[in-house]
């Protein structure tokens, strides 16, 4: 699995396992839709940045309502490219949450800027608007909230902060496909956002892939150039030649047509997958509510506008988290820790001089949060088994 997330091992027989993630059954059903698309890729001999990528970009634009979708080779690249395309560069500071996937902060570094950390809201686990405002300096150029687990950050309050200080709002919406704020898809409230198609995501490929989404023509044009060696005006039919001139230092971050083929096929089942995830999350909640030792179940924060949650991860906060993880692993249930260490305390950012205690809400989440299995292939009986084991752990004094 991605990031500094920790995946528990498993000691039970293979047949008794509840994996943290699997798409084996679903992909078997999907294969008849995928196979002809893959054959088309092989027959054409255009494996990267080809017509299926263009078709996926159009389909995602229609599904999300985005004016522009730019396919790239990972969600991390998408975020770094988006930041550069919105003008973030050397000498700039970007306010980011202290609790998120590592790429939220590393993308800022790859754009040549400096991440400035702020604490998070204890319910949504997203960037806290007041903490973000307090972190703004004269060098701050952007706010970068991350939408985590099942809901967006407070985009209303964060937009107000951005407007107050003349900052660009850029969204790390990598986990947020399907989430909406007042009818607007996540990533499109600010200057732009990103999508990750890492296999475990709500819309997952068979490897790494990502996209930039934006309604801004100039941001889209620049992002498209940056993904393709800095070539403005390059289309999916262009192949980079040695003699090609580049206007800006870009990357080779083009999406593979093989991943585009898989994603095009899966996009037709995305609404069904989102509904299934919601039903599984509700089943977890019904069976874990009131469980001793479970401090907090996923809490959807009420906003002043209509919002659309999507359960990518079912995250609970618990007592004796690490012991629970080992207990579940011993009984064949895999889990993931989101996230083991706050971003400011990652070794890569040690030079910024942060110490424990500076970001108490992020640090608390890192100490007690754990994700339980949640994906469309997961059976109802598997959810019941996981919940029975959690209750047995706390009821039996397993800590």
N, C-alpha and C positions, 0 to 999 in steps of 0.2 A: 504494500500500500504506500501511498505517497506521504511525503513530509516527515517531520519528526514524530509522526504518529506511531504508537507502539501496538503491534499486533500480537495478541496472546498466542501462545502455542496451543497444541491440543494433544491430549494423552489418551483419549478414548478411541475405540475402534473406528475405522473410517465410516462405517454405516451409521454411527451414532453422532457424527459431527453435525454441528450447526455452523457453517462457515460464516465469517463476517460478511462476505460478499460472494455471490455466484450468479452467473448469467447462463449457465450451461443449458438448463431446460428452455429458457426463453429464446436463446439463440438457435436451438434446434428447431423451434417453431418458426423462427425468422429466416432460417437459411434459404428457403425457396425464393424469398424476395431479395436476398443478398447475392445469391449465386449468379444470376444473370448480369447484375451490375459489375461484379468482379470479373466475369468473363469479358464484359465490354472493355474494362480497363486493360486486361491482358491482350485482347485482340487489337486494341488501338495502339498499345505500346507506349502510352503516355501515362506515366505512373505518378507524376507530381504536378500540381498546379494546372490540372487539366479541366475538361468540361464537367466532370462530376463535382469538382470543387465549386465551380461556378453555379451548378444546379443546386448544390447544398446551400450556398450563400443566398440564392434567391428564395429557397424554401424557408430558411431560417428567418430571413427578413420578413416574409409573409407571416410566419408563426409568431414572431416577437413583436412585429410592428415597427421594426427598425428601418430607417431609410437606407442604411448601409450595413453589410456584414462582410468582414474580411477574414477569410480562413487562414489560419497559421498552424504551426506544428505543435503548439502546446498552450495551455492557459497561462503559463508563466511568461512565455514569449509575448503573448497577447498583451499582458499587463505592461511589460517593459516598453513594447512598441506604442501602446496607447499613451503612456506617460510622455514619451518623446514626442508623439504626434500632437499632444496638447500643449507643448512648449516647455515641459519640465526638463531641466538640464543642469549642467554644472553650476554650483553656487546656490541652487534652490534648495529649499526644505519642503518636505511633504509630511503632513501629519497623518500617521497611520495608527491603527489599534495595536495595543500591546498583546492582544490575544487573537491570533489568526494563524493561518498557514504561512510558512516561512516566505513564500514568494511575495506576499503582500509587501514586505519590507525589502526583500532582495531586488525586486523589480525597480524600486526607487534607486537603489545603488546602481543597477545596470543602466538606468537612464542618466546617470552621472550626478544624481542629487543625494541629499542626506535625509534619511528617515528620522522623524521626530515622533516619539511614542506618546500615546495618551491612553488612559484607562478606558474600560468598557462598561457598558450597561450590564447589570447583573442578570437581567432576564433575557435579553436578546443576544447577549455576548458580543454585541457590535459596538463600534466606536461611540463613546458617550459624547454628545454635542457640547456639554459644558466643559468636559476635560479637553476636547479638541480645541475649543475656543481659547482655553488657558494656555495651550501649547503653541499658539500662533506667535511668530516673531516677525520682524521686518523682512526676513528672508523667506518666509513661508510663501509658497506659490500655489499649493494645492492641498485639498483634503482628500484622503483615500480611505473611505469606509469599506469594510468587507461585510458582505451579507452572508451570514453563517447559518448552517444547519437546517432551518425551516422558515426563516423570515428575513426581511430586509432590515437594515439599520433605519434609524429615524431620519428619513430623507427630508422631511419637512424642516426639522430643526437644523439639520446639517446644511441644507440649502440656505437657511437664514444666516448661519455662521459664515458660509462662503461669500454670500453677498455683502455681509457686514465688513469683511476684511478684503474684499475684491480678490477672492481666491477662486481657482478652478475646482469644481467638484468632479472627481473621477471615481468610478465605482469598481471595486473588485467584486464583480458579480459572477465569479467563476462557478460558484455552487448554486446560483440563483435562477437557473432556467425555469421559467413558469411563474416566478414570483413577480408580483405587480404592486405598484404604489399608486393609488388613485387612478387605476386603469392603465398606467404606463409600465411597461416591462422594466424590470431591474436592469440597470446599466444605461438607461435612456433618460433618466431624470437629470443627470449631470451632463458633462461634455461627452461622455462615452463610458462604456463598460466592457467586460470581457465574458467569455464563456469558456469553460474547460470541458473537454470531452474525455478526460481520463476515464478508464473503464468503469470505475465505481460510481461515476457521476450519474445524475438522474437521466441524462442522455449521454451514454458512454460509448466510446469507440472500442476497438480491439487493441489500442495502443494510445500513444499520446496524440492529441490534436486540440486545437482551440480556435477562438475567433475573437476579433474586436467587433463590437457593435456600437453604432453611433448614428445620430441624426445630423451631424455636422459634416458638410461636404468636404471642408478643408482637412479636418481630422481624418476622414476616411481616405482622402487622396494621399495624405502623408503616410498613414499606416500601411496602405497598399504598397507604397514605394519602399518603406522600411523593411517589409517582409521579403522583398525581392531585390536585394542588393542595392537599394536606394534608387531604383529605376521608376521615375514618375511616368505614368501613362502605360506601364506594362500591363498586359492582360493575361488571362490564364492560358492563352494560346501562344504566348511568347516563351521561348526557351532562352535562358541566359547565355549569351555568346561572349567569347573572350573580348571581342571588340566593343561590347556594350559600354556606354558611358553612364556613370552613376552620379546623380545630383547630390546625394547625401550618403554618409556611411551607413549602409543598411545591413541586413542579415540575410542568411538563407533560412527563412522560416516559413517556407511554403508548405501547405497541407498536402499530404499524400492522397491521391485519388482512391486508394484502397480504403482509407479511413472514411473518406467522403461517401463511398458506396455503402459502407456499414451504417453510417449516420443517416443517410437518406432513407434507407430501409427502416431504421429504428424510429425515425421521426414520425412515421405513420402510426406508431403505437405509443407515442409519448404521453398523450392525454390519458390513455388507459393505465400506463405505468404510474403516472402521478396519482391517479385515483387509488390504485392499489397501495401505493406507499402511504397515503392518508388513512386508508382502512387499517393497515397494519399498525400505524402509529396509534390510532384510536384503541386498537386491541391491547397494545402495550399499556396505554394509560389506564384503561379500565381494570387491568389486572395488577398494576403496580401502585395505584393510588392508595395511600394510607400505609404503604409497606414501611415498617421500621427500618431505619438505616438509609432510606432513599430520601435525601434532603429536598430534591426538586426534580419534578418531571418537566418536559418541555412546556414552556409558557409562552403563548402567543400574546404579544403586547398589544393592547388596544390603542389605536391611533385615531386622530381626528378625521382621517380619510379612509376610504375602503382600501384594504390590502388583501393580497392573495398569497397565502402561505403555501409552500411546497416542502414536503418532508424529504430532504436529502439524507439527513442523519437523525437518528433518534438518540439524543444526548440526555443523560441523566447525571445528576450530581449526588454522590453517595458518600457515606462514611466508609472508612477502611477500603478505599478504592482499589489499591494494589492487591490487597488480599482477596477482594471479590474477583478481580481479574484472574488471579491464580486459581481460585475455586472454580470459576466457570470453565477455565481452560482444562482443568482436571476432569471436567464432566463433558468435554467435547464442544464447548461453546466458545467461539472466537469473538473477541472484542477489540476495539481500538480506543486509544487514549487521544483525545483531541483537547488540548495539545499538551505535551509533557512539560514544556518550559515556556514561559513568556518570551515574546520576541526580544524585548530589551536585554534579557539575560542569556540569549543565545551567544555562543563563543564568537560568532562572526561579528557581533556588535559590541564586544567587550571594550573596544576602544572608545565607545561613547560614555563609559563610566557609570552605567546604571547599577543600582544595588537593590537587593531584596527589600521589599516594603514600600517601594515607590509606586507600585501599581497593584494595590491590594485586591481589587476585584479580578483582575487577570490572573494574579497569583493564586487566588482561591479556586478559580475554575481549573487551573492547571493541576491543582492538588486533588480535586475530587470529581472531575468530570470524566465520564466514560461513555462511549457509544456502543449500543447494542445492535445486533444484526438487523438490517432493514433494506430490503430490495424486493422487486416484484416476484422473483422466484421463491421467496421465503414462504413456507407453508404456515397456515394458522396454527397448526399443532406445534410447529417449531417455536413460534412466539409464546405459546402457552408453556412449553418446556422451559424456555429461558426465564420466564417470569416465576415459574415454580422454583427454579434453582436460586434465583435472587431472593425470593422469600425464605427458602430453606436456609440460605447462608445467614441471613440476619435473624431469623427465628431460632436457628440452632446455635447461635453464637459462634459462627464459623470464623470470625475474625481472630 
